Amino acid sequence: MKTPSHIPSSDPELLERLAEEYGTPFWIWDADVLRARINAVVSTTDSPGVQARFAMKASPTTKVLKEMKSAGVWIDSVSGNEVLRARHAGYSDGNTPPEICFTADVFRDNALQTVLDEGVLPNVGSPGMVGDLQKAKYAGPISLRVNPGFGHGHVNECDTGGPSSKHGVWITEAKTVLDAAEAAGMQVVMLHAHIGSGPEFDELHDNLSRLTDEFAEIVPLFKDLEAVSLGGGIPHNYRDPDADIPVERLRDLFASAQRKLSEVAGKELRLEIEPGRFYVAPGASLVARVTDVKSTETNEKGPGVTFAMVDAGFVDLVRPAMYGSYHRITLPGVNDRDDVPVVVAGPLCESGDVFTRDDSEMLQPRELPEPKTGDLIVLHDGGAYGYAMASNYNSLGRAPQLWRESDGTITQITRRETIEDILRLEE
Ligand SMILES: Cc1ncc(COP(=O)(O)O)c(C=O)c1O
């Protein structure tokens, strides 16, 4: 599919007007872009017995969850509070059907109690979690997350499958956990694995086929099975906004996986997927103001660089600082200046507060139209793990999220975090 262009991030007058009203930095969502991505995923799951979830950790804002709900997409949550946020957005409790699934390797805070209270499907990623559920006198359905021994995320830090991944139960241990769960009166109704979104679509396609084959080997052991989840991992192309991502090819893969797994189970199974990033990545951009432009000089320690200082930092978008992730950067409305190499850096008292990095997280000047103080600057494709990972480090409040509806109206969906919000937690 081709993603429609993000209208607000290329409309300089609109962005200036929003900057005046809401201040900078701010996030801007484009409903059309988000809906196009949701529809693209949903159309890969329109065969009988195939169901999409949204890994809501990528963007847990109520407005986004409501969009998912109205498109018939279920939820994968990873904390008690995410379960409650999904409920707040209108998702049903209980297991018939399990609209909300809770995936974790550890029950923390209110997670166990929330799973019990809301009756949502726990997807256990550690053998001990069966014991935790048993101690809590739970005797209902569970899902079992396995580590199939292969797969990886978009960067090495995101190791989602293999010996060094902390996620799930090693696949050859699945039978032991099944026996423990059954002995405690629980029924394993779903098998699950998430093998991550490597950067290449073909790799994901091959990995999902391989995962289906591995599941087919163990499915006959699970007599209460109702579903198998292949997890998420559809990649987003952060470098090329015009890239054609052939998600349509997944439709046949999901349909044949559903048939194959149902055949070996001897009954109809539901096949689930739960992408996060692909639905939301291009839907939101971070808009910041260039507050200064300054340079260092080359000396024996290294080459001099030009810094565009901006008022957004890794408190707003941490992916470049955390993983060396690439986000496209544009200066809307600036068409008449030559490109120059610049390092885009934020306001935090941290030398690592830099948006332009290479894969090994080293500074990498980016060729951009020569920035000037006062310009607006847009960091694109931040809808996934952008606002969701924002913090108030340096006591900077989280930036607001704005929403552009198809008819052009703009609303604020999350306000700017204030000092009162921050102090409210202190005794
Ligand atoms: C269990 C689980 N499901 C789904 C996802 C979503 O992955 P992605 O955003 O790459 O599609 C993740 C992300 O790490 C995950 O851990």
The ligand as a Gaussian input file, in Angstrom:
#p B3LYP/6-31G(d) Opt

LIG

0 1
 C        3.887000      -8.947000      22.368000
 C        3.968000      -7.900000      21.311000
 N        3.009000      -7.847000      20.386000
 C        3.028000      -6.902000      19.420000
 C        4.039000      -5.975000      19.343000
 C        3.990000      -4.941000      18.269000
 O        5.097000      -4.959000      17.459000
 P        5.217000      -3.919000      16.274000
 O        4.936000      -2.580000      16.836000
 O        6.599000      -4.070000      15.784000
 O        4.196000      -4.347000      15.258000
 C        5.077000      -6.018000      20.283000
 C        6.181000      -5.043000      20.196000
 O        7.249000      -5.180000      20.673000
 C        5.051000      -7.014000      21.287000
 O        6.016000      -7.088000      22.206000

